[in-house]
């Protein structure tokens, strides 16, 4: 399963993962059965990692858009 559209932030992806776990169980929490496919989500994850490492957010323009 690959949810489409609207998953742009790390927080939104966590909502989907929690919903999946509560609905279908832990067995579905694998890359073979469930995955995200959004470049904007990747950029947000990179921004969150940078925030954890440096204590400050980077501009969204710092990361690639393609």
CHARMM-style PDB file with segment names, atoms N, HN, CA, C and O in Angstrom:
ATOM      1  N   UNK     1       0.845  -1.160   0.000  1.00  0.00      PROA
ATOM      2  CA  UNK     1       0.000   0.000   0.000  1.00  0.00      PROA
ATOM      3  C   UNK     1       0.896   1.229   0.000  1.00  0.00      PROA
ATOM      4  O   UNK     1       1.889   1.281   0.725  1.00  0.00      PROA
ATOM      5  N   UNK     2       0.548   2.201  -0.801  1.00  0.00      PROA
ATOM      6  HN  UNK     2      -0.259   2.159  -1.390  1.00  0.00      PROA
ATOM      7  CA  UNK     2       1.286   3.462  -0.845  1.00  0.00      PROA
ATOM      8  C   UNK     2       0.267   4.596  -0.826  1.00  0.00      PROA
ATOM      9  O   UNK     2      -0.375   4.859  -1.843  1.00  0.00      PROA
ATOM     10  N   UNK     3       0.104   5.279   0.318  1.00  0.00      PROA
ATOM     11  HN  UNK     3       0.626   5.066   1.145  1.00  0.00      PROA
ATOM     12  CA  UNK     3      -0.840   6.391   0.369  1.00  0.00      PROA
ATOM     13  C   UNK     3      -0.391   7.506  -0.565  1.00  0.00      PROA
ATOM     14  O   UNK     3       0.802   7.781  -0.695  1.00  0.00      PROA
ATOM     15  N   UNK     4      -1.338   8.131  -1.200  1.00  0.00      PROA
ATOM     16  HN  UNK     4      -2.307   7.908  -1.095  1.00  0.00      PROA
ATOM     17  CA  UNK     4      -1.010   9.149  -2.202  1.00  0.00      PROA
ATOM     18  C   UNK     4      -1.552  10.513  -1.792  1.00  0.00      PROA
ATOM     19  O   UNK     4      -2.653  10.632  -1.256  1.00  0.00      PROA
ATOM     20  N   UNK     5      -0.761  11.519  -2.056  1.00  0.00      PROA
ATOM     21  HN  UNK     5       0.134  11.423  -2.492  1.00  0.00      PROA
ATOM     22  CA  UNK     5      -1.191  12.906  -1.905  1.00  0.00      PROA
ATOM     23  C   UNK     5      -1.307  13.378  -0.467  1.00  0.00      PROA
ATOM     24  O   UNK     5      -1.833  12.674   0.395  1.00  0.00      PROA
ATOM     25  N   UNK     6      -0.816  14.557  -0.227  1.00  0.00      PROA
ATOM     26  HN  UNK     6      -0.388  15.129  -0.927  1.00  0.00      PROA
ATOM     27  CA  UNK     6      -1.028  15.211   1.046  1.00  0.00      PROA
ATOM     28  C   UNK     6      -0.069  14.852   2.165  1.00  0.00      PROA
ATOM     29  O   UNK     6      -0.152  15.447   3.240  1.00  0.00      PROA
ATOM     30  N   UNK     7       0.832  13.913   1.964  1.00  0.00      PROA
ATOM     31  HN  UNK     7       0.900  13.430   1.090  1.00  0.00      PROA
ATOM     32  CA  UNK     7       1.779  13.556   3.019  1.00  0.00      PROA
ATOM     33  C   UNK     7       3.049  14.353   2.769  1.00  0.00      PROA
ATOM     34  O   UNK     7       3.918  13.943   2.001  1.00  0.00      PROA
ATOM     35  N   UNK     8       3.139  15.489   3.425  1.00  0.00      PROA
ATOM     36  HN  UNK     8       2.433  15.823   4.050  1.00  0.00      PROA
ATOM     37  CA  UNK     8       4.243  16.409   3.163  1.00  0.00      PROA
ATOM     38  C   UNK     8       5.170  16.597   4.359  1.00  0.00      PROA
ATOM     39  O   UNK     8       6.282  17.101   4.205  1.00  0.00      PROA
ATOM     40  N   UNK     9       4.723  16.196   5.549  1.00  0.00      PROA
ATOM     41  HN  UNK     9       3.819  15.786   5.674  1.00  0.00      PROA
ATOM     42  CA  UNK     9       5.544  16.439   6.737  1.00  0.00      PROA
ATOM     43  C   UNK     9       5.764  15.152   7.523  1.00  0.00      PROA
ATOM     44  O   UNK     9       5.028  14.175   7.382  1.00  0.00      PROA
ATOM     45  N   UNK    10       6.792  15.186   8.346  1.00  0.00      PROA
ATOM     46  HN  UNK    10       7.389  15.979   8.460  1.00  0.00      PROA
ATOM     47  CA  UNK    10       7.087  14.042   9.211  1.00  0.00      PROA
ATOM     48  C   UNK    10       5.915  13.760  10.137  1.00  0.00      PROA
ATOM     49  O   UNK    10       5.572  12.605  10.386  1.00  0.00      PROA
ATOM     50  N   UNK    11       5.306  14.819  10.642  1.00  0.00      PROA
ATOM     51  HN  UNK    11       5.585  15.757  10.440  1.00  0.00      PROA
ATOM     52  CA  UNK    11       4.175  14.657  11.553  1.00  0.00      PROA
ATOM     53  C   UNK    11       3.012  13.942  10.866  1.00  0.00      PROA
ATOM     54  O   UNK    11       2.385  13.070  11.468  1.00  0.00      PROA
ATOM     55  N   UNK    12       2.718  14.297   9.620  1.00  0.00      PROA
ATOM     56  HN  UNK    12       3.227  15.006   9.131  1.00  0.00      PROA
ATOM     57  CA  UNK    12       1.646  13.624   8.888  1.00  0.00      PROA
ATOM     58  C   UNK    12       1.975  12.150   8.664  1.00  0.00      PROA
ATOM     59  O   UNK    12       1.091  11.297   8.751  1.00  0.00      PROA
ATOM     60  N   UNK    13       3.231  11.849   8.378  1.00  0.00      PROA
ATOM     61  HN  UNK    13       3.949  12.542   8.307  1.00  0.00      PROA
ATOM     62  CA  UNK    13       3.605  10.447   8.157  1.00  0.00      PROA
ATOM     63  C   UNK    13       3.446   9.640   9.440  1.00  0.00      PROA
ATOM     64  O   UNK    13       3.062   8.471   9.387  1.00  0.00      PROA
ATOM     65  N   UNK    14       3.733  10.241  10.587  1.00  0.00      PROA
ATOM     66  HN  UNK    14       4.044  11.190  10.630  1.00  0.00      PROA
ATOM     67  CA  UNK    14       3.542   9.540  11.856  1.00  0.00      PROA
ATOM     68  C   UNK    14       2.068   9.248  12.109  1.00  0.00      PROA
ATOM     69  O   UNK    14       1.724   8.208  12.670  1.00  0.00      PROA
ATOM     70  N   UNK    15       1.196  10.169  11.692  1.00  0.00      PROA
ATOM     71  HN  UNK    15       1.475  11.014  11.236  1.00  0.00      PROA
ATOM     72  CA  UNK    15      -0.252   9.928  11.819  1.00  0.00      PROA
ATOM     73  C   UNK    15      -0.655   8.706  10.995  1.00  0.00      PROA
ATOM     74  O   UNK    15      -1.416   7.860  11.466  1.00  0.00      PROA
ATOM     75  N   UNK    16      -0.149   8.614   9.769  1.00  0.00      PROA
ATOM     76  HN  UNK    16       0.469   9.301   9.387  1.00  0.00      PROA
ATOM     77  CA  UNK    16      -0.456   7.464   8.914  1.00  0.00      PROA
ATOM     78  C   UNK    16       0.071   6.169   9.520  1.00  0.00      PROA
ATOM     79  O   UNK    16      -0.620   5.150   9.506  1.00  0.00      PROA
ATOM     80  N   UNK    17       1.289   6.201  10.051  1.00  0.00      PROA
ATOM     81  HN  UNK    17       1.850   7.029  10.062  1.00  0.00      PROA
ATOM     82  CA  UNK    17       1.860   4.994  10.647  1.00  0.00      PROA
ATOM     83  C   UNK    17       1.065   4.544  11.872  1.00  0.00      PROA
ATOM     84  O   UNK    17       0.840   3.349  12.064  1.00  0.00      PROA
ATOM     85  N   UNK    18       0.640   5.498  12.698  1.00  0.00      PROA
ATOM     86  HN  UNK    18       0.822   6.469  12.542  1.00  0.00      PROA
ATOM     87  CA  UNK    18      -0.176   5.153  13.867  1.00  0.00      PROA
ATOM     88  C   UNK    18      -1.517   4.571  13.440  1.00  0.00      PROA
ATOM     89  O   UNK    18      -1.982   3.588  14.017  1.00  0.00      PROA
ATOM     90  N   UNK    19      -2.144   5.178  12.426  1.00  0.00      PROA
ATOM     91  HN  UNK    19      -1.767   5.977  11.957  1.00  0.00      PROA
ATOM     92  CA  UNK    19      -3.424   4.682  11.925  1.00  0.00      PROA
ATOM     93  C   UNK    19      -3.264   3.267  11.363  1.00  0.00      PROA
ATOM     94  O   UNK    19      -4.106   2.402  11.604  1.00  0.00      PROA
ATOM     95  N   UNK    20      -2.195   3.037  10.622  1.00  0.00      PROA
ATOM     96  HN  UNK    20      -1.511   3.739  10.427  1.00  0.00      PROA
ATOM     97  CA  UNK    20      -1.932   1.720  10.047  1.00  0.00      PROA
ATOM     98  C   UNK    20      -1.750   0.673  11.145  1.00  0.00      PROA
ATOM     99  O   UNK    20      -2.321  -0.415  11.078  1.00  0.00      PROA
ATOM    100  N   UNK    21      -0.954   1.010  12.145  1.00  0.00      PROA
ATOM    101  HN  UNK    21      -0.490   1.894  12.198  1.00  0.00      PROA
ATOM    102  CA  UNK    21      -0.705   0.070  13.242  1.00  0.00      PROA
ATOM    103  C   UNK    21      -1.989  -0.253  13.992  1.00  0.00      PROA
ATOM    104  O   UNK    21      -2.251  -1.415  14.303  1.00  0.00      PROA
ATOM    105  N   UNK    22      -2.796   0.772  14.285  1.00  0.00      PROA
ATOM    106  HN  UNK    22      -2.583   1.716  14.032  1.00  0.00      PROA
ATOM    107  CA  UNK    22      -4.033   0.554  15.027  1.00  0.00      PROA
ATOM    108  C   UNK    22      -5.067  -0.212  14.212  1.00  0.00      PROA
ATOM    109  O   UNK    22      -5.876  -0.949  14.776  1.00  0.00      PROA
ATOM    110  N   UNK    23      -5.050  -0.047  12.890  1.00  0.00      PROA
ATOM    111  HN  UNK    23      -4.392   0.552  12.432  1.00  0.00      PROA
ATOM    112  CA  UNK    23      -6.048  -0.682  12.034  1.00  0.00      PROA
ATOM    113  C   UNK    23      -5.640  -2.083  11.597  1.00  0.00      PROA
ATOM    114  O   UNK    23      -6.435  -3.020  11.682  1.00  0.00      PROA
ATOM    115  N   UNK    24      -4.400  -2.229  11.129  1.00  0.00      PROA
ATOM    116  HN  UNK    24      -3.754  -1.468  11.060  1.00  0.00      PROA
ATOM    117  CA  UNK    24      -3.973  -3.498  10.534  1.00  0.00      PROA
ATOM    118  C   UNK    24      -2.929  -4.256  11.354  1.00  0.00      PROA
ATOM    119  O   UNK    24      -2.686  -5.436  11.100  1.00  0.00      PROA
ATOM    120  N   UNK    25      -2.311  -3.593  12.332  1.00  0.00      PROA
ATOM    121  HN  UNK    25      -2.508  -2.635  12.538  1.00  0.00      PROA
ATOM    122  CA  UNK    25      -1.347  -4.270  13.196  1.00  0.00      PROA
ATOM    123  C   UNK    25       0.098  -4.102  12.756  1.00  0.00      PROA
ATOM    124  O   UNK    25       0.391  -3.557  11.692  1.00  0.00      PROA
ATOM    125  N   UNK    26       0.985  -4.587  13.608  1.00  0.00      PROA
ATOM    126  HN  UNK    26       0.747  -5.030  14.472  1.00  0.00      PROA
ATOM    127  CA  UNK    26       2.432  -4.437  13.396  1.00  0.00      PROA
ATOM    128  C   UNK    26       2.942  -5.110  12.127  1.00  0.00      PROA
ATOM    129  O   UNK    26       3.921  -4.656  11.534  1.00  0.00      PROA
ATOM    130  N   UNK    27       2.288  -6.184  11.709  1.00  0.00      PROA
ATOM    131  HN  UNK    27       1.492  -6.552  12.190  1.00  0.00      PROA
ATOM    132  CA  UNK    27       2.760  -6.909  10.521  1.00  0.00      PROA
ATOM    133  C   UNK    27       2.782  -6.037   9.273  1.00  0.00      PROA
ATOM    134  O   UNK    27       3.534  -6.319   8.340  1.00  0.00      PROA
ATOM    135  N   UNK    28       1.971  -4.982   9.240  1.00  0.00      PROA
ATOM    136  HN  UNK    28       1.360  -4.753   9.999  1.00  0.00      PROA
ATOM    137  CA  UNK    28       1.911  -4.104   8.068  1.00  0.00      PROA
ATOM    138  C   UNK    28       2.963  -3.004   8.103  1.00  0.00      PROA
ATOM    139  O   UNK    28       3.113  -2.271   7.125  1.00  0.00      PROA
ATOM    140  N   UNK    29       3.685  -2.874   9.189  1.00  0.00      PROA
ATOM    141  HN  UNK    29       3.563  -3.469   9.983  1.00  0.00      PROA
ATOM    142  CA  UNK    29       4.688  -1.811   9.311  1.00  0.00      PROA
ATOM    143  C   UNK    29       6.022  -2.250   8.721  1.00  0.00      PROA
ATOM    144  O   UNK    29       7.050  -2.220   9.398  1.00  0.00      PROA
ATOM    145  N   UNK    30       5.999  -2.654   7.464  1.00  0.00      PROA
ATOM    146  HN  UNK    30       5.164  -2.678   6.914  1.00  0.00      PROA
ATOM    147  CA  UNK    30       7.213  -3.058   6.757  1.00  0.00      PROA
ATOM    148  C   UNK    30       7.251  -2.368   5.398  1.00  0.00      PROA
ATOM    149  O   UNK    30       6.200  -2.053   4.841  1.00  0.00      PROA
ATOM    150  N   UNK    31       8.439  -2.127   4.855  1.00  0.00      PROA
ATOM    151  HN  UNK    31       9.294  -2.383   5.307  1.00  0.00      PROA
ATOM    152  CA  UNK    31       8.547  -1.494   3.535  1.00  0.00      PROA
ATOM    153  C   UNK    31       7.930  -2.331   2.415  1.00  0.00      PROA
ATOM    154  O   UNK    31       7.564  -1.797   1.368  1.00  0.00      PROA
ATOM    155  N   UNK    32       7.815  -3.640   2.635  1.00  0.00      PROA
ATOM    156  HN  UNK    32       8.112  -4.074   3.485  1.00  0.00      PROA
ATOM    157  CA  UNK    32       7.202  -4.492   1.607  1.00  0.00      PROA
ATOM    158  C   UNK    32       5.702  -4.253   1.481  1.00  0.00      PROA
ATOM    159  O   UNK    32       5.134  -4.407   0.400  1.00  0.00      PROA
ATOM    160  N   UNK    33       5.060  -3.875   2.590  1.00  0.00      PROA
ATOM    161  HN  UNK    33       5.522  -3.749   3.468  1.00  0.00      PROA
ATOM    162  CA  UNK    33       3.606  -3.730   2.586  1.00  0.00      PROA
ATOM    163  C   UNK    33       3.130  -2.282   2.627  1.00  0.00      PROA
ATOM    164  O   UNK    33       2.021  -1.981   2.186  1.00  0.00      PROA
ATOM    165  N   UNK    34       3.956  -1.388   3.149  1.00  0.00      PROA
ATOM    166  HN  UNK    34       4.858  -1.633   3.507  1.00  0.00      PROA
ATOM    167  CA  UNK    34       3.526   0.003   3.297  1.00  0.00      PROA
ATOM    168  C   UNK    34       4.719   0.913   3.065  1.00  0.00      PROA
ATOM    169  O   UNK    34       5.786   0.712   3.646  1.00  0.00      PROA
ATOM    170  N   UNK    35       4.534   1.909   2.217  1.00  0.00      PROA
ATOM    171  HN  UNK    35       3.668   2.072   1.745  1.00  0.00      PROA
ATOM    172  CA  UNK    35       5.638   2.846   1.971  1.00  0.00      PROA
ATOM    173  C   UNK    35       5.104   4.225   1.622  1.00  0.00      PROA
ATOM    174  O   UNK    35       3.972   4.384   1.163  1.00  0.00      PROA
ATOM    175  N   UNK    36       5.945   5.202   1.851  1.00  0.00      PROA
ATOM    176  HN  UNK    36       6.864   5.072   2.223  1.00  0.00      PROA
ATOM    177  CA  UNK    36       5.663   6.579   1.456  1.00  0.00      PROA
ATOM    178  C   UNK    36       6.458   6.867   0.196  1.00  0.00      PROA
ATOM    179  O   UNK    36       7.542   6.314   0.005  1.00  0.00      PROA
ATOM    180  N   UNK    37       5.940   7.714  -0.652  1.00  0.00      PROA
ATOM    181  HN  UNK    37       5.060   8.163  -0.497  1.00  0.00      PROA
ATOM    182  CA  UNK    37       6.655   8.094  -1.861  1.00  0.00      PROA
ATOM    183  C   UNK    37       6.477   9.564  -2.141  1.00  0.00      PROA
ATOM    184  O   UNK    37       5.779   9.939  -3.084  1.00  0.00      PROA
ATOM    185  N   UNK    38       7.094  10.393  -1.343  1.00  0.00      PROA
ATOM    186  HN  UNK    38       7.661  10.088  -0.577  1.00  0.00      PROA
ATOM    187  CA  UNK    38       6.910  11.829  -1.509  1.00  0.00      PROA
ATOM    188  C   UNK    38       8.228  12.555  -1.281  1.00  0.00      PROA
ATOM    189  O   UNK    38       8.809  12.467  -0.200  1.00  0.00      PROA
ATOM    190  N   UNK    39       8.699  13.270  -2.293  1.00  0.00      PROA
ATOM    191  HN  UNK    39       8.227  13.342  -3.171  1.00  0.00      PROA
ATOM    192  CA  UNK    39       9.959  14.006  -2.143  1.00  0.00      PROA
ATOM    193  C   UNK    39       9.816  15.129  -1.127  1.00  0.00      PROA
ATOM    194  O   UNK    39      10.779  15.458  -0.436  1.00  0.00      PROA
ATOM    195  N   UNK    40       8.631  15.724  -1.025  1.00  0.00      PROA
ATOM    196  HN  UNK    40       7.848  15.457  -1.587  1.00  0.00      PROA
ATOM    197  CA  UNK    40       8.443  16.786  -0.038  1.00  0.00      PROA
ATOM    198  C   UNK    40       8.537  16.221   1.377  1.00  0.00      PROA
ATOM    199  O   UNK    40       8.996  16.913   2.286  1.00  0.00      PROA
ATOM    200  N   UNK    41       8.112  14.985   1.574  1.00  0.00      PROA
ATOM    201  HN  UNK    41       7.740  14.423   0.836  1.00  0.00      PROA
ATOM    202  CA  UNK    41       8.264  14.339   2.879  1.00  0.00      PROA
ATOM    203  C   UNK    41       9.745  14.143   3.191  1.00  0.00      PROA
ATOM    204  O   UNK    41      10.176  14.386   4.318  1.00  0.00      PROA
ATOM    205  N   UNK    42      10.515  13.713   2.219  1.00  0.00      PROA
ATOM    206  HN  UNK    42      10.165  13.516   1.303  1.00  0.00      PROA
ATOM    207  CA  UNK    42      11.954  13.538   2.419  1.00  0.00      PROA
ATOM    208  C   UNK    42      12.595  14.852   2.847  1.00  0.00      PROA
ATOM    209  O   UNK    42      13.408  14.870   3.771  1.00  0.00      PROA
ATOM    210  N   UNK    43      12.241  15.939   2.193  1.00  0.00      PROA
ATOM    211  HN  UNK    43      11.580  15.924   1.443  1.00  0.00      PROA
ATOM    212  CA  UNK    43      12.795  17.244   2.558  1.00  0.00      PROA
ATOM    213  C   UNK    43      12.446  17.599   3.999  1.00  0.00      PROA
ATOM    214  O   UNK    43      13.288  18.135   4.719  1.00  0.00      PROA
ATOM    215  N   UNK    44      11.216  17.309   4.433  1.00  0.00      PROA
ATOM    216  HN  UNK    44      10.532  16.873   3.847  1.00  0.00      PROA
ATOM    217  CA  UNK    44      10.829  17.612   5.806  1.00  0.00      PROA
ATOM    218  C   UNK    44      11.608  16.742   6.794  1.00  0.00      PROA
ATOM    219  O   UNK    44      12.018  17.225   7.850  1.00  0.00      PROA
ATOM    220  N   UNK    45      11.812  15.477   6.466  1.00  0.00      PROA
ATOM    221  HN  UNK    45      11.479  15.084   5.609  1.00  0.00      PROA
ATOM    222  CA  UNK    45      12.604  14.597   7.333  1.00  0.00      PROA
ATOM    223  C   UNK    45      14.032  15.138   7.455  1.00  0.00      PROA
ATOM    224  O   UNK    45      14.597  15.154   8.549  1.00  0.00      PROA
ATOM    225  N   UNK    46      14.612  15.577   6.345  1.00  0.00      PROA
ATOM    226  HN  UNK    46      14.153  15.564   5.456  1.00  0.00      PROA
ATOM    227  CA  UNK    46      15.958  16.162   6.387  1.00  0.00      PROA
ATOM    228  C   UNK    46      15.986  17.420   7.250  1.00  0.00      PROA
ATOM    229  O   UNK    46      16.941  17.639   7.995  1.00  0.00      PROA
ATOM    230  N   UNK    47      14.950  18.243   7.155  1.00  0.00      PROA
ATOM    231  HN  UNK    47      14.174  18.065   6.550  1.00  0.00      PROA
ATOM    232  CA  UNK    47      14.878  19.447   7.990  1.00  0.00      PROA
ATOM    233  C   UNK    47      14.777  19.069   9.466  1.00  0.00      PROA
ATOM    234  O   UNK    47      15.386  19.728  10.309  1.00  0.00      PROA
ATOM    235  N   UNK    48      14.017  18.020   9.795  1.00  0.00      PROA
ATOM    236  HN  UNK    48      13.522  17.485   9.110  1.00  0.00      PROA
ATOM    237  CA  UNK    48      13.884  17.590  11.189  1.00  0.00      PROA
ATOM    238  C   UNK    48      15.210  17.051  11.728  1.00  0.00      PROA
ATOM    239  O   UNK    48      15.564  17.314  12.877  1.00  0.00      PROA
ATOM    240  N   UNK    49      15.939  16.303  10.910  1.00  0.00      PROA
ATOM    241  HN  UNK    49      15.651  16.089   9.977  1.00  0.00      PROA
ATOM    242  CA  UNK    49      17.249  15.785  11.329  1.00  0.00      PROA
ATOM    243  C   UNK    49      18.216  16.938  11.572  1.00  0.00      PROA
ATOM    244  O   UNK    49      18.954  16.934  12.557  1.00  0.00      PROA
ATOM    245  N   UNK    50      18.214  17.922  10.678  1.00  0.00      PROA
ATOM    246  HN  UNK    50      17.614  17.925   9.878  1.00  0.00      PROA
ATOM    247  CA  UNK    50      19.069  19.099  10.855  1.00  0.00      PROA
ATOM    248  C   UNK    50      18.707  19.830  12.136  1.00  0.00      PROA
ATOM    249  O   UNK    50      19.590  20.292  12.859  1.00  0.00      PROA
ATOM    250  N   UNK    51      17.411  19.939  12.423  1.00  0.00      PROA
ATOM    251  HN  UNK    51      16.694  19.564  11.836  1.00  0.00      PROA
ATOM    252  CA  UNK    51      16.957  20.604  13.655  1.00  0.00      PROA
ATOM    253  C   UNK    51      17.483  19.862  14.880  1.00  0.00      PROA
ATOM    254  O   UNK    51      17.929  20.490  15.840  1.00  0.00      PROA
ATOM    255  N   UNK    52      17.436  18.538  14.854  1.00  0.00      PROA
ATOM    256  HN  UNK    52      17.074  18.027  14.074  1.00  0.00      PROA
ATOM    257  CA  UNK    52      17.950  17.758  15.987  1.00  0.00      PROA
ATOM    258  C   UNK    52      19.453  17.941  16.164  1.00  0.00      PROA
ATOM    259  O   UNK    52      19.943  18.012  17.291  1.00  0.00      PROA
ATOM    260  N   UNK    53      20.183  18.017  15.059  1.00  0.00      PROA
ATOM    261  HN  UNK    53      19.785  17.960  14.143  1.00  0.00      PROA
ATOM    262  CA  UNK    53      21.646  18.122  15.128  1.00  0.00      PROA
ATOM    263  C   UNK    53      22.124  19.519  15.493  1.00  0.00      PROA
ATOM    264  O   UNK    53      23.085  19.671  16.247  1.00  0.00      PROA
ATOM    265  N   UNK    54      21.454  20.547  14.959  1.00  0.00      PROA
ATOM    266  HN  UNK    54      20.674  20.424  14.346  1.00  0.00      PROA
ATOM    267  CA  UNK    54      21.957  21.911  15.122  1.00  0.00      PROA
ATOM    268  C   UNK    54      21.134  22.767  16.069  1.00  0.00      PROA
ATOM    269  O   UNK    54      21.613  23.789  16.561  1.00  0.00      PROA
ATOM    270  N   UNK    55      19.897  22.357  16.329  1.00  0.00      PROA
ATOM    271  HN  UNK    55      19.508  21.526  15.929  1.00  0.00      PROA
ATOM    272  CA  UNK    55      19.025  23.155  17.184  1.00  0.00      PROA
ATOM    273  C   UNK    55      18.265  24.229  16.430  1.00  0.00      PROA
ATOM    274  O   UNK    55      17.517  24.998  17.034  1.00  0.00      PROA
ATOM    275  N   UNK    56      18.447  24.292  15.109  1.00  0.00      PROA
ATOM    276  HN  UNK    56      19.055  23.667  14.619  1.00  0.00      PROA
ATOM    277  CA  UNK    56      17.760  25.314  14.308  1.00  0.00      PROA
ATOM    278  C   UNK    56      17.262  24.695  13.007  1.00  0.00      PROA
ATOM    279  O   UNK    56      17.884  23.787  12.456  1.00  0.00      PROA
ATOM    280  N   UNK    57      16.141  25.199  12.533  1.00  0.00      PROA
ATOM    281  HN  UNK    57      15.636  25.937  12.981  1.00  0.00      PROA
ATOM    282  CA  UNK    57      15.608  24.738  11.253  1.00  0.00      PROA
ATOM    283  C   UNK    57      16.330  25.415  10.095  1.00  0.00      PROA
ATOM    284  O   UNK    57      16.712  26.581  10.185  1.00  0.00      PROA
ATOM    285  N   UNK    58      16.511  24.676   9.014  1.00  0.00      PROA
ATOM    286  HN  UNK    58      16.200  23.728   8.941  1.00  0.00      PROA
ATOM    287  CA  UNK    58      16.989  25.256   7.757  1.00  0.00      PROA
ATOM    288  C   UNK    58      15.770  25.749   6.986  1.00  0.00      PROA
ATOM    289  O   UNK    58      14.651  25.294   7.224  1.00  0.00      PROA
ATOM    290  N   UNK    59      15.987  26.659   6.084  1.00  0.00      PROA
ATOM    291  HN  UNK    59      16.896  27.028   5.891  1.00  0.00      PROA
ATOM    292  CA  UNK    59      14.925  27.080   5.178  1.00  0.00      PROA
ATOM    293  C   UNK    59      14.559  25.915   4.277  1.00  0.00      PROA
ATOM    294  O   UNK    59      15.422  25.122   3.899  1.00  0.00      PROA
ATOM    295  N   UNK    60      13.281  25.809   3.930  1.00  0.00      PROA
ATOM    296  HN  UNK    60      12.581  26.453   4.237  1.00  0.00      PROA
ATOM    297  CA  UNK    60      12.846  24.759   3.000  1.00  0.00      PROA
ATOM    298  C   UNK    60      13.559  24.905   1.659  1.00  0.00      PROA
ATOM    299  O   UNK    60      13.719  23.924   0.932  1.00  0.00      PROA
ATOM    300  N   UNK    61      13.987  26.121   1.326  1.00  0.00      PROA
ATOM    301  HN  UNK    61      13.857  26.918   1.916  1.00  0.00      PROA
ATOM    302  CA  UNK    61      14.697  26.367   0.069  1.00  0.00      PROA
ATOM    303  C   UNK    61      16.105  25.768   0.068  1.00  0.00      PROA
ATOM    304  O   UNK    61      16.733  25.661  -0.985  1.00  0.00      PROA
ATOM    305  N   UNK    62      16.600  25.379   1.243  1.00  0.00      PROA
ATOM    306  HN  UNK    62      16.089  25.466   2.099  1.00  0.00      PROA
ATOM    307  CA  UNK    62      17.932  24.796   1.355  1.00  0.00      PROA
ATOM    308  C   UNK    62      17.992  23.415   0.706  1.00  0.00      PROA
ATOM    309  O   UNK    62      19.054  22.981   0.260  1.00  0.00      PROA
ATOM    310  N   UNK    63      16.865  22.735   0.656  1.00  0.00      PROA
ATOM    311  HN  UNK    63      16.002  23.088   1.019  1.00  0.00      PROA
ATOM    312  CA  UNK    63      16.790  21.375   0.114  1.00  0.00      PROA
ATOM    313  C   UNK    63      16.219  21.394  -1.292  1.00  0.00      PROA
ATOM    314  O   UNK    63      15.466  22.295  -1.660  1.00  0.00      PROA
ATOM    315  N   UNK    64      16.583  20.397  -2.066  1.00  0.00      PROA
ATOM    316  HN  UNK    64      17.195  19.664  -1.767  1.00  0.00      PROA
ATOM    317  CA  UNK    64      16.138  20.309  -3.451  1.00  0.00      PROA
ATOM    318  C   UNK    64      14.625  20.133  -3.547  1.00  0.00      PROA
ATOM    319  O   UNK    64      14.003  19.556  -2.655  1.00  0.00      PROA
ATOM    320  N   UNK    65      14.050  20.624  -4.615  1.00  0.00      PROA
ATOM    321  HN  UNK    65      14.556  21.093  -5.339  1.00  0.00      PROA
ATOM    322  CA  UNK    65      12.613  20.503  -4.822  1.00  0.00      PROA
ATOM    323  C   UNK    65      12.269  19.440  -5.846  1.00  0.00      PROA
ATOM    324  O   UNK    65      11.088  19.207  -6.106  1.00  0.00      PROA
ATOM    325  N   UNK    66      13.257  18.787  -6.435  1.00  0.00      PROA
ATOM    326  HN  UNK    66      14.216  18.976  -6.224  1.00  0.00      PROA
ATOM    327  CA  UNK    66      12.952  17.768  -7.443  1.00  0.00      PROA
ATOM    328  C   UNK    66      13.335  16.389  -7.018  1.00  0.00      PROA
ATOM    329  OT1 UNK    66      13.135  15.434  -7.769  1.00  0.00      PROA
TER     330      UNK     66
END
